[in-house]
Amino acid sequence: MATYDQNRQKRDDQRTNVVSHMARALAVFAVDEIVIFDDSHPDTRPRHVDPAGYTGDIDPCGYLDHILQYLEMPPFMRRTLLPLHPNLKSAGLLPSLDIPSHPHPSDWLPYCEGVTLPGKTASGSGTLVDVGRKNPVTISDDVPPKTRITVKMDENDPSVAEPVDPAAPRAEGGYYWGYSVRRCKSLASIFEECPFEDGYDMSIGTSERGVPIGEAFPERKVKRGDVNFNHLLLVFGGPRGLENAAENDPELNGMGIVRGRTKELFDHWINILPGQGSRTIRTDEALFVGLAGLRRLWDQR
């Protein structure tokens, strides 16, 4: 007979595997931002969560956030920046995202992710940075130890680098540089707390009651360039859908956006896989299906 600890370990293994599948999908399709929102009713949420304990059973959003951040972080810096934690017990066995920000022996890129080190540089000024290579590099800035930074390597001296904006590898070099993770307390908060000055200029909600992708975005419009955006938001719901998330959101309730009106939150309301054989599509499956089906929207830009 399985013990309680064995059963919990089995559940944790299943959870971490699901999260790793989600992270792989997001990395494969070069997604820049992940937003985790709570679709439960505020009255049912735990009020006291021990951040040092296992949170998979009581705080699924926090658990998801923890594992996603672990997987996005370059492996060589995890031991320094992410202390041992019950949530990460099985994480070390998960497949790598294998993205450009994770150093690879056969690749040399002008940008690197690094973590600052204690100790003096050869010149006595500046900061040593571990970038996952044989030797650390030096930056001229003074940065406290155990700080994650993005650096650009000196083309003429591989031992020297300079700090750059974390968005620089993507914006200037064209490299996919991983995702950021943002947590929201509700569906409405996704829009209210958007980090972009002009918000999301295109939003897509997913539902089995939505229209097929081809109907929402006809090929002729995509090829003509009629589908334009700077920041595209694609939202997936939980097992009970986005309608349930709206139902449990007090702010949306006050605006009358519930049940069939949930689609009013979005510019487009789509069904990513009409005629599905299974009654449900898990979120990790929906990500691959949805991103594959919608990829032409940004590939044509």
N, C-alpha and C positions, 0 to 999 in steps of 0.2 A: 504494500500500500504506500502510495506517495505521501511524503510528509508535507506540511504547510510550506516549509522553505523550498522544497523541490517544486511544488506547484507554483510558487511565486517566481522562482527562477525560470520556469517554463514560460510563464506569462511575460516576464521581462525579455527573454530571448525573442519571443514573438513580436513584442513591441519594438524592440530595437531593430529587428529585421524590416518591419514595416517602415520605420522612419528612414532606414538606410535606402530603401527602394525609392522613397519620396525624394531624398537628397540626391540620389543618382539621377532621377528624372529632371530635377531642377538644374543640376549641373550639365547634363547632356544638352538641354535646351537653352543653356546660358542665361538663366533667370537671375536678375540682379537683386531683387528684394523678395523676402518671404514675410508675409504678415500672418501671424497666428491670432485668431480671434476666438473668444469664448462664446459658444452658442447656447450655454446652459442658462437657466433662470438665475438671476442674482441671489435669490433666497436659498438656492440649493448649493451654492459654492462654499467650499471650506473657508472658514474665517481665519484659521490658524494653521499655517503650513510650515513645518520645520525645514528650512532650506538645506540643512545638513543631512536630512534623511531621504529615503527613497520616496519619490513623488509620483511615480507612475500610476498609483492607485487613487490618489486624492487630488492631484493637480496635473492633469494631462497636458495642459497648455505649457506649464513650466517644464515638464518632462520633455516634451517635443522641442521646446526652445533649447534646452540643455544639450540634447543629442545632436540637433542640427548645427549648433555652434561648434561642438566637438568635431564633427565631420568636416566642416568648412575650414577649420584651422589647420595649417600645415602641420603634419605629424611631428616634426622635430621640436616644435615649441609647445606641444600639448602638456608635457610633463611639467613645464615651467609655469604656464598660465592657467591650466585647468587642474586643480588639485584632485586627488583621489576622491571619488564620490560614489555612493551606492547606485546612482542612475547610470554610471559609466562602467558598471561591472562587466557587461558583455560588449561594450563598444569597441574594444580593441580588436575584436574578431571580425568587425564589419569591413566590407570592401572599401577601398580608397575611392575618393571622387576623381583622383588623377587629373586635376585641373592645373593650368599653368602656374598658379601661385604655390602649388606644392612642388618643391624642387625635385628634379630628376637628373640622375648622373649624366645622361646623354644630351641634355638640353642646356643651352646657355641663353638666358633672356636678359634684356637690359634692366628689367625690374625684378625686385625680390620682396617677399615678406620677411620681416625679421623681428627679433626680440632683443631688446637692449640688455647688455651684460654689465656687471660690476667690474671694477678694475680700471687701471689707467691705460691709455693708448700709448703708442710708441713716442708720440710727440708730447704727451702729458696733457693734451687738451682734447676736447671732443668726447665721443662715446663709442664704445665697441658694440657691434651688432652681430648677433648670430643669424645668418641667413641660410642655414642648412647646408653650407659648404664646408670644406676641410678647415678653412680658417675664417675667423670673423672679419668683418669689414669695419672701417672707421668712418664716422660722420663727424662733421665739425660742430654740430649742435650738442648741447648738454641735455641729456634726456635721462630721467630716473631709470634704474634697472627694472626689468620685468615689464617693459612697455612694448606693446606690439606696434610696429611702424612699417610703412611701405617705403622702399628706397629705390633710387635709380643708380645703377652702377656707373662708375667712371670708365669710359671707353678705353682710356689710356692706362689706367691703373686699377686692376681688379681688387685691390685692397681698400679702395676708397669708394664711398657712395654718398648720396645726398637724399634727405627725406623729401618725399613728394606726397601729394594728396592721394589717398587710397583709390580715388577714381581715375588717377592718371594712367595706369596700365591699360584700362579699358578705353578711356577717352582719347589718349594720345597714341598708344601702341596697338590698339585693336585686340588686346588679349582679354579673354574672359577671366575675371579675377575673383570669382566666388560670389557669394550672396551675403547680404546683411539680413538680420532677423529682427522683426519688430513685433511686439506683443500688443494686442488691443483687448479691451474689456468687453467689447460688443461689436456687432456688425456695423453699426453707425460710426463707431470710433475709427474704423478703417479709413473712412473719408475725412473725418474731422481732424485726425492726427497725421494726415499725409505729409511727408517730409519735403515734398516738392512745392515750390512757391505757387505755381499755377494749378496744383492738384493733379489728379489723373485725368488726362484729356480724352481717354476712352476707357470705359469700364464694361466688363462682360460678366454676367452672372450665369451660373450653370444650373440647370434643372431639367428633370425628365419631362416637364411641361413646357420647355422652351422649343424654339424652332431649330431645325437642322443647321449645321454650320454653313452649308452651301446656300441655304436660303437667306441666312443673315448676312453672308458675305459672298455674293455671286462672283464667280471668277472674273467676269468682265470688269467689275468695279475694282477688284484688287489689281488687275493688270493695268488698268487706266490710272492707278494711283489715287483713286477716290477714297481709300481708307488711310487716313493720316492721323498720326499721334506722336507725341514725344514720350509719354508715360502711359503704358497700357496696364490696366489692372484686370486680372482674371481671378474670379472668386469661386471656390468650390465649397459646398456645404458638407456637413456631417452626414451620418446615416439617414437622418430625417430631413435633410435638405436645408436650403437657405430660408425657406418659408418658416421652418422651426426656429432658426436663428432670429428672424425678424419678430416672431411671436414672443420670444424671450427677451427682447430688447425694449426696455421701458421707454426710451426716447422715440423709437420708431412706432411703438404703440401709441404714444401721445400724438404722433403725426398721422395716425390712421394707416400706416404702411404695414400691413399684416396680411398673411395668407396670400391671396391672389394678387395683392398690390405690391408684393415684394419686388417684382420685376421693375417697378417704377424707379428703384434705386439705381438701375443700370442703363447704360446706353443700348446694350444688347442682352437678350435673354435666350440662351441657346441650350440645346440638347446635344451633348457631344457624341452620343452614340444611340441614335434611334433604333428600336427593334432589338435591343440587347437581349441575349439569351438568359443571363442570370437576373434574378430579381434586383440585385444590387451590384453596384460597381464600387469597390473600395477606393478610398482617396488615393492610395499609391498607384492603383490601376488607372484611375480617372486622370491623374496628372500626365501619364504617358499618352493616353488616348487624346486628351484635350489639347495638349501642347503639340502633338504631331499633327492633329487636324487643323490647328490655327497657325502653325508655323509660317505658312505662306503669307500671312498678314505682315510680318516683319521681314521676311526674306525678300519681298518685292520692293522694299523701301530703299 
